[in-house]
Amino acid sequence: MIFNAPSKFARRMTTIAWLASSALGSVGYAATNTETVAKPEAPATSCPALLSRSFNRLQDEAPQNLCQYAGKAVLVVNTASFCGFTNQYEGLEALYRDYKGKGLVVLGFPSNDFGKQEPGSDKEIADFCTNTYAVKFPMFSKTTVIGSGRNALYTDLAKATGQAPQWNFHKYLIDRSGKVVQSFDSDVKPQSKQLVSAIEKVL
């Protein structure tokens, strides 16, 4: 039996088909590789142990996790509505307004621990803060900040600084990493050079 050799035209078409098939295979492989090496997402900011806890919001008692403030400088203050230092609300709100864009948050914790100067309900305290001082920085439900019944945040703040609040409007400054930097007595005003300088150093 005699077999005819393939013509030049047939050989040429076979070569073209093989080249096209190889090219398509390479494209498919490249596309697959591109999907495989997609860039990983950046890790979220971790929450420091000091902030890893929740407190109820003053206005509506909705639980608020302090981890939402991770990565910020935090000024923690125990407050009262009928104290000789109550007008510090104005200065604290000014601090919050002036520095929140740079990463500062002020957290207020009303307490009736000193001289029974915060006797009201959460609603009464919230109304007072809003109507009298136009407070917009975060405030939390009335709590205990001294003694064996104090809340866990204040236990850790006192342990870190060696200082528990001696009166209303004691202040603790926490840096962006969640480390307690400094403690300030009640008579240190929000606009004092001492406090403002410390805040600016951690921003």
C-alpha atoms as one frame of an Amber mdcrd trajectory, in Angstrom:
protein
   0.000   0.000   0.000   1.348   3.430  -0.914   0.923   6.420   1.439   1.192
   9.874  -0.013   3.458  12.246   1.950   1.545  15.210   3.367   1.615  18.264
   1.175   3.508  21.445   2.104   0.166  23.134   2.779  -0.931  20.432   5.234
   2.393  20.541   7.076   2.149  24.331   7.336  -1.383  24.202   8.794  -0.325
  21.578  11.358   2.553  23.801  12.509   0.256  26.856  12.844  -2.267  24.866
  14.900   0.479  23.626  17.247   1.863  27.139  17.784  -1.619  28.528  18.513
  -2.287  25.763  21.029   1.002  26.421  22.845   0.332  30.158  23.014  -3.143
  29.657  24.510  -1.730  27.282  27.076   0.862  29.840  28.154  -1.787  32.559
  28.522  -3.931  30.284  30.654  -0.983  29.420  32.883  -0.053  33.086  33.332
  -3.636  33.993  34.252  -3.752  31.214  36.802  -0.464  32.354  38.315  -1.704
  35.963  38.549  -4.701  34.892  40.634  -2.533  32.741  42.911  -0.156  35.535
  43.920  -2.806  38.142  44.847  -1.527  40.576  47.500  -2.643  39.721  51.057
  -4.771  42.221  53.000  -3.018  44.393  55.584  -3.597  43.163  59.148  -6.098
  45.131  61.266  -4.839  47.191  64.212  -4.634  44.881  67.223  -6.409  45.814
  70.439  -4.162  46.345  73.483  -5.159  44.449  76.639  -5.956  47.673  78.494
  -8.738  48.517  76.015 -10.020  44.985  75.539 -13.238  45.485  77.538 -16.726
  46.929  77.166 -18.760  49.584  78.986 -22.292  50.832  78.422 -22.668  54.177
  76.675 -24.079  56.880  78.957 -26.823  58.062  76.627 -28.526  54.747  75.868
 -26.620  52.046  77.788 -25.587  50.369  74.515 -22.436  48.246  75.071 -19.282
  49.847  73.661 -16.029  47.946  73.181 -13.043  50.166  73.931 -11.112  48.349
  71.188 -12.709  50.861  68.802 -10.163  53.360  70.188  -7.124  51.150  69.532
  -4.381  53.144  67.818  -5.513  56.445  69.375  -4.166  58.433  72.284  -6.740
  58.130  75.085  -7.437  60.478  78.004  -9.538  58.718  80.670 -11.333  60.977
  83.191 -13.673  60.220  86.110 -16.314  62.934  86.158 -19.071  64.373  88.388
 -21.849  66.900  87.826 -21.715  68.738  91.180 -18.027  69.212  91.895 -15.735
  72.199  92.156 -13.940  70.792  89.091 -17.101  70.220  87.013 -16.293  73.196
  84.796 -13.383  71.102  83.469 -15.976  69.531  81.171 -15.581  72.643  79.026
 -11.812  72.237  78.791 -12.041  68.503  78.140 -14.474  69.077  75.285 -12.132
  71.731  73.855  -9.217  69.258  74.030 -11.297  66.632  72.241 -12.396  69.103
  69.573  -8.888  70.459  68.965  -6.986  67.155  68.934  -9.399  64.450  67.793
  -8.303  65.006  64.197  -4.757  64.146  65.291  -5.830  60.953  67.071  -6.950
  61.921  70.599 -10.112  60.626  72.251 -11.388  61.659  75.700 -13.370  59.026
  77.632 -15.563  60.147  80.528 -16.582  57.854  83.407 -19.107  59.485  85.780
 -18.654  58.379  89.375 -20.371  59.059  92.686 -17.344  57.960  94.702 -16.270
  61.380  95.997 -18.551  63.528  98.126 -21.679  62.030  96.533 -21.350  64.593
  93.754 -22.849  62.418  90.995 -26.183  61.218  92.457 -28.245  61.268  89.255
 -29.257  58.566  86.788 -27.440  58.008  83.508 -30.118  60.007  81.695 -29.806
  62.919  84.127 -26.026  62.916  83.774 -26.241  62.751  79.964 -28.730  65.648
  79.860 -26.530  67.722  82.165 -23.380  67.116  80.099 -25.142  67.916  76.829
 -27.208  70.906  77.937 -24.632  72.568  80.183 -21.312  71.856  78.453 -22.270
  70.505  74.998 -20.134  67.414  75.667 -19.550  65.296  72.572 -16.635  63.130
  73.676 -17.608  59.537  74.581 -19.188  59.100  78.013 -20.083  55.883  79.797
 -22.564  54.768  82.446 -21.949  55.766  86.051 -19.353  53.499  87.588 -17.027
  52.948  90.545 -13.391  54.025  90.173 -11.925  53.379  93.639 -11.880  50.579
  96.194 -12.543  46.885  95.789 -15.629  47.495  93.655 -13.923  49.648  91.041
 -14.245  48.637  87.411 -11.497  46.598  85.746 -10.184  49.503  83.651  -9.573
  51.631  86.727  -7.981  48.688  88.520  -5.462  48.388  85.676  -4.905  52.161
  85.444  -4.138  52.381  89.170  -1.823  49.381  88.938   0.063  50.839  85.966
   0.622  54.255  87.536   0.599  53.520  91.272  -2.090  56.187  91.581  -5.835
  55.768  92.098  -8.096  58.824  91.720  -8.210  60.950  94.872 -11.128  63.045
  93.624 -13.285  63.739  90.578 -11.618  64.655  87.263  -8.451  62.642  87.790
  -6.864  61.985  84.388  -4.925  59.094  82.861  -3.142  59.424  79.518  -2.719
  56.297  77.380  -0.529  56.285  74.267  -1.381  54.824  70.852   0.075  51.425
  71.764  -2.183  51.091  74.812   0.479  51.903  77.407  -0.427  54.184  80.316
   1.928  57.153  80.046   1.014  59.441  82.910  -1.491  60.219  85.668  -2.719
  63.755  86.429  -4.387  64.973  89.619  -7.798  66.643  89.553  -6.394  70.154
  89.816  -4.440  69.761  86.549  -6.676  71.661  84.137  -7.335  70.328  80.619
  -5.600  73.335  79.033  -2.615  73.270  81.375   0.793  73.258  79.708   1.650
  70.053  81.595  -1.275  68.057  80.185  -1.277  69.536  76.681   2.470  68.911
  76.312   2.039  65.268  77.388  -0.809  64.789  74.906   1.140  66.298  72.032
   4.057  63.961  72.725   1.901  60.841  72.224   0.049  62.054  69.118
